[in-house]
Amino acid sequence: MSDLVARTGRHQQLYEDGYRLVAGYRECHGTGSGNHEKIVEVLMISSPSGPGLLFPKGGWENDETVEEAAKREAVEEAGVRGELMDLLGYYYFKNKTQRDEFSPEGSCKAAIFALLVKEELDSWPEQNERVRIWLPVSEAGEKCRHAWMKDALLNGFSDWHGKKVTAEDA
């Protein structure tokens, strides 16, 4: 069991114009092969609430920056630490489980970052609820549970990384 503890509850959640602010991240992991081609993989996690894979993300709270929230979620949900690279963009979605008095429709605005993973923890707060899986970008696109996450991957991350992955590739 991990000594780290995941934050719970929504009493410190940040909202903007009816949107719950969410910080997320996507890890990039490069390895060299015999022909010196760089292989890029992204880390996805399983969800305890249904099929398909997700990129870790979670609520941005009022006592942290969006960057701190993204790094915290990386540890809590996927058990990884690393160097936060760049903001890939903002993505809007609705989540029926995130409805509350501040966002009755469950509207969320996610700030998605690239995180260069430097450490994979042996134990982390949500390891009993989630499985972490490293996948090549094209395969990750096929496994995305949500369309907005696929868009973040195929457009935001791929553009940022300099490799445009088309929908036909994923």
N, C-alpha and C positions, 0 to 999 in steps of 0.2 A: 504494500500500500504506500502511496506517495505521501510525503510530508507536506507537499504543496496542497493548497485548498482552493477550489474553484469558487468564484464569487457567485452568489445566487440572489434572486429577488430583483425588483425593479425600482426600489426607492431612490436609487441614485442615477437612474437612466437619463440620458440626454435626449431631447426632442427638438425638432426644428420644423416649424410650419406644419405640424401634424404628422411628421415622419419621425419614427424612432431612429436614432443615429446608431449605426452598426459599424464596427471596425472588423475588417477581414484581412486575410493575407493569402498569398500563394507562395509556396516555396519553389525555388529553382535550385537544381542540384546538377552540376555539370561533372562529367567524368570523361577522361580521355580514353580513346581506344587506340589500337595499333596504327590506324591510319590518321591519327591526330584529329579525328572528327569529334566535336564536342556533342555529347548527348545531354539533352535537357529533359529532366523529369519534374513533375509537380506532385506534391503530396495532397492526397485526398483522404477523407475520413468517412467512415460509415455513419449512418444516423440511427439513433435508437427509435426514431419515429416512423421509419419506412424504408423502402428500397432506394437504390441509387446512391451515388457518392456525392459528397459535398466538399467545399473548401471551408476550412475552419473560419468562423466568424462569430461575433457576439456583440452584446450591447456595449456601447461606449458610455462610461460613467462620468459623473461630474467632478470627480477628483483626479482625473487623468487626461492626458492628451490623447488624441486619436491614435498617434503612434504607439503610445504606451498601451492602449487598449488592444491594438493589433498584436503586439508582442505578448501581452498577457493571454489572449485567446490562443495564440500559438502554443503556449505552454499548457494551458488548461485542457484544450480539446485534442491536441495532437502530440503533446510531449516533445516539442522541439524548441530550440533557441537558435537565434542567428542574428544576422545583420539586416536590418530593415533597409531596403534599397530605395524604392520610389513608390509614390502613389500612382497606381495604374488608372484610377478613375473612380467615379461615383456611379453606383448602380441602384436603381429603384425597383422595389418589389413589394408584394403584399404577403403577409404571413398571418394566417387565421389564428395561430396560437399566440401571436404578439398583440392582439387587440387589448386595449386598455382605455382608461379615461382620457389619456392624452393623444391616443391614436386609435379611435374607434374602429377604423377600417383595417388596422394592422399594417399600415403603410410604413415601409422602412427605407432608409437611404444608407447604403453601405459604401464605406470608403475602403477600397481594396488596394492592398500593397503587395509588392514582391518582397520576399524575405529569403535571403541566402542562408540556408540552414548550415549551422556550424556544429550543432550538437543534437543528438537524439537521446532523450532521457529513457532510462529503463523503467521508470514509473512516473506517472503523472495523474492529475486529479480525475480525469474522465476515461482512464484506460479500461475500466470495466464496462463502459458504455459504448466505446468506439474502437474501431480498428483503423490503423493508418496504412495507407497503400501508396507507394511511389509508382507513377505511371508516366510513359512518354506523353507529350502534349496531345498527339492525335488520339491516343486511346483514352486519355482523360476527358477529351471532348465528348466521346461516345458515352461515357459513364456519368456525366453530369446529371444530377437529379433535376435541376432547375435551368430554364432557358437563360435567365439572367447570368447565371454562373458560367454557362457555356459561352455566352457573349463576352464576359469578362476574360475568359481564357483565350478564346480564338481571336478576339480583337485587342483587348487591353494588354494582356500578357504577351501575346505573340508580337504585336506591334512594338511593345517596349523592348522585347528581347531581340528584335530585328529579324524574326522569322515569321512571316505572315503564313498562318495556317488557314487554309480555306475550309469551308464547310464540307466540301467533298473529301478532304483529307481526314476529317474527323467523324 
